[in-house]
């Protein structure tokens, strides 16, 4: 079972590093206007990495009808269901991380707390917190049932030995030792040595992304609005996404199982209309990124914007009450198999 805190801090650190490198590429390759705008963006991203806490929320500013319009060419019976469109339109993912060191220099051991919440249009779907040595989890059972359109088993209807699953489906907070969520405990004790080949691949990818952004993205300062300096980045969607995927291919072998990059054939029919990202900078730090995807939806008057809001992360707090469970037992009760690779399968 993957450790959410490890995944979150790793993703945060890598995202900041790659974003800074990409923006730096625009500095090296852009026009005079790109130069000034990219320098400001580069500094704004770097300032985020210097912080010891960070929060971000990701969601769509749209409605179900606009999302369904994306499937207007789908074959009969394959259209996006109304329920899925409503869930995606109302979904929000919020994450907060706190560290003893600047985030760009942090590892899992430096994390002092983190919280993650996934919410839908009808309420919270899932909430996770890590405080000290404990991880806390709460499932929004009623919201999950509305989102899925099906009823989850009632705790009293589960087998007597499904005690951990009963606690989760009861809707209250459960807790477990944070280190029990590690996918491979031995990896904590003996960290793998750095792979020179991986570092070389990463450098190649970053250089390629720098050149791609400098070649395809037009940056422009658009003044101040709502107390924030604004910079826009405009690029043709298919050209940019195809180039992005091509530059990332050297890292394809480093992706986890089941995560695959799309092929050129997958992307050939993507619309090549220009899309614009709007960056808001407050107090020198990146505060918000909104990407206008309406040109891809081909609808009139519909709003379709992907919004990422950033800020200072609040310290995660432990719930007042939480029942301790065994994550390995929970995995067996859910899937009938162990959570940790290498552990023997339960007898049938």
N, C-alpha and C positions, 0 to 999 in steps of 0.2 A: 504494500500500500504506500503510495508516494507521500512524502512529507510536504504538506502545503507550505510550511514556512520556508523550507529549503527551495522549493520550486519558485515561490514568490520572490525571494531575495535574489536568486540567481537570474530570474527573468528581469527584475527591476534593474539590476546592475548591468546586464548585457544590453538591455534596451537603451539605457542611458549612454553606454559606451558607443554602440552602433549609431545611435541618433547623432551623437556629437561628431563621429567620424563622417557620416553622410553629409551633415551640414558643413563640415570643414571642407568637404569635396567641392561644394558649391562655391566656397570662398576661392579655392584654387582655380576653378574652371569657369566661373560665371562672368557676366558683364559687370560694369562698374556698379550698377544698381544691385545686382545679385550680391556683389562683394559686401556692401554695407549691410544689407538685410541678412545675409548668411552669417556675418560676424555677430550680429545681435542674437540670432537664433542659437548659434554655437555657444555664446556666453550664457544665454538663458538656460540651455540644457545642462551646461556644466555646473551652473549654480544649483540645480536640482540635485546633482550628484554629490555636492558638497554638504548637503543637509543630512541630519541624523534621523530625520523622520520624513515620511512622505505618504500622502493619501492620493488615490486616484479613483475616479468613477467613470465607467464606460457605459454608454447606452445609445440608443437610436432616438432621434427626434423625428418621429414619423407616425403614421397610423396604419392600421391593418389593411385598409383599402390600397394604399400606396405600395405596401409590400406585396400584396396579391397581384398588383399590376406587373410586377417583375416576372410573374409566371403566366403572362397573357398568352404566350406561345406554347405552353405546356400541352401535352397530349391529354385527351379526355381521361379523367380519373387520376391524373398525376399532378393536378394543380395543388398549390399550397393550401392546406386546410385552414378554415377560418380560425380555428383554435390556435394553430401554430403561428399564424400571422399576428394575432392579438397578443400572444405570449412574447414574440420577438419585439413587437412595437413597445411593449411595456416593460421589458426586462432591463435591469440595471445591475452591474457588477461593481461593488465598491471594495477597495482594499486599502488597508493602513498598515504601515511598517515602521517600527522604531528600532534603532541600532545604537550601539556604543560608539561606533565609528561613522565617518561619512559613508553614505550608502555606496558610493562608487568604489570604496575600499573594503566593504563589509563582506563577511562570509556568514554562513549559518550560525556559527558560534558567537557572533557579535550581536545577534538579534535579541532584543529584550522583550519584544512583544509584537504581535501582528494580529490583524482581524480581517476577515473577509465575509462579505454578505452578498448573496445572490437573491435579488428580489424580482417578482413578477408583477403584473397588473393587479393581482388580488392579494399581495402581501409577500412577506419573506419566504423564499423557497428553501434556503440553506444558509446557515451562519456558522462560521468557524473562528475560534480565537486561540492564540497561544500566549500563555502568560507563565514565565518561568519554565518549570519542568513539565507543565501540564498543557494538554491540548483539549479544547472544549468544542463540542459540536451540538447543533440543534437543527432539527428538520421541521420546516413549516408544513406539517402534514396536510392541513386543509388547503393551503395554497398549491401544494404539489398535486393534490387530487384534482383541483380545478384546472391546473395547467395540463395535466395528462388526460383529463376526461375520464378517469377511472378511479375507483375507490381502492385505497391501500388496505391491506389486512388489518383488522382491529387487533390490538395486543392480546386480547382474551381468546382470539381464534387461532393463535399461533401454537405450535407444539410446546409442551412444557419446558423442553430443554433450550428453546430459543430465547433465553432470558435477556441477552444483550440486544437482540433485535426488538424485543418488546419495549425496552427502554427507549430506543430510538424512535419507534413508531408511536410512543406515548406523547411525543411532542415536547418533552422537557429537555433540559441540558444534560448531556452526558460528558464524561471526561475520561482521559486515558493518558498515560505517560507520553510526553511528546516524542521521545526517542523510539517508542514502539511503532511509530508510523514510518520509520525508515524502511525503504525498499530492501536494503541490504545492510544490516547492522555492521558487518565486517568492514564495509567501505568506510565507516566512521573511524574505525580503529586504525586502518592502514590506507590512507588516502592514496589513490593511484597517482603515479608520477605524471608530470605534464607530458603531453604527447607533442613532440616537435612537429610531426606531420599535421596535427590539428591546428597548431598555431600558424603554420604556413598557409593552411587552407583559409583560416580566418583572415589573415592579412590580405590574401588574394581577393577574398570576397569584399572586404572593406574597400580596397582600392577600386574594385569594379563598381561598387555602389557609388563611390565618390564620383567616378567618371560618368555614371549613368545620370545622377542627379544634376551634375554640372551641365550635361548635354541636353537633358530633356525637360528640366524643371525651370520655370520662370518665376523668380522671386520678386516681390514688390512691396515696399513699405506703403501702407494705406492710412497712416495717421493714427490718432488716438480715439478710442471709443470705449465708453463705460469704464474709464480710468485705466485702460490698458493700451499699450502700444500694439499696433496690428501689423502683421506681415502676412501676405498671401503667397501661396505656391500653386502654380497652375501647370498641368501637364495632361497630355492625352492618355486616357485610362489604359487602353490595350497596350500601347507602346510601353508605358511605364511598368505595368504589372508583368508583361512578358519579359522585359529587360530585368526586372527585379528577380523573377523566378530563375531566369537563366544565370544571373550572377550568384544566386544562392545554391545552385546545383552542386558545387564542390563540397557543400556541407550535407548533402542528402544522406550520406552514409552515417552521419552523426545524429540523425533524427531518431526519436524513439520508435519502436515498432508500431505500425498502424498510421504513422504520420508520414505522408508522402507528398512531394511537390507535384503540382499539376503539370501535365505534359504540354508541349507546344500545341498539340491538337486540341487539348481541353480549352486553350486560351484563344484559339484562332477566331472564334465567333464572338468574343467579348467586344462590346461597343468601344469605339475609339474616340468617343466624345471627350472633350476636355473637362476635367474635374478640378475643383479648387479647394485647397485646405487653407483655413484661416487660423493663424497662430496669435494668441493673446499673451502679452508679456507684462507682468506686474512686478514692480520692485526689482526688476532685473531678472526675474525667474519666469520660466514658462508656466502659465497659469491655465491655459485651455487650448485645445486643438479641436477644430470642427471641420469635418470634410463633407462638402456638399455633393451628395451622390444622386441628386434629383435628375441630372442629365441621363443617368443610366436607367432610371425608372420609366422615362418617356411618358410621364403623366403631366397634365397641365394643372398647375396650382398646388400640387402635392409637395409637402416638405419631406425630404429624405436626407437626413444629416446624421453622420456618425460623430458623436461628441465625447471627448476625453477631457475631464476636469481634474486638475491637479492642485494640491495644497499641502499644508503641514499636517502630518499624521498625529492623531490623538493617541495617547497611551492606552493600550488595550487593558481591559479590566476583567478579572475573573467573575463569572456569574455568582450570585449569592448561593445558589444551590445547584449541584450537579451530581449525578450518579455515576460512579466509576464502572467502566465496562472493559472487556478484553477485545481489542481490535482484531486479533486473530480469530477468536471465536465468532465475532460479528461477521467477518468475511466468510467463514465456513457456513454460518446460518443463512447468509445472503446468496452465496454462490456454490456452496458445497465443496469449496476447495480452500487451501490455505492462502494467507495474504503474502507470505514471504517465500520467494523462490527457493527451491531446494528442500522445503519441508514436505514430509510425506503426505500424500492424499489421505483424507479420512476414509475409513472402511465403509463400504456400502452395505 
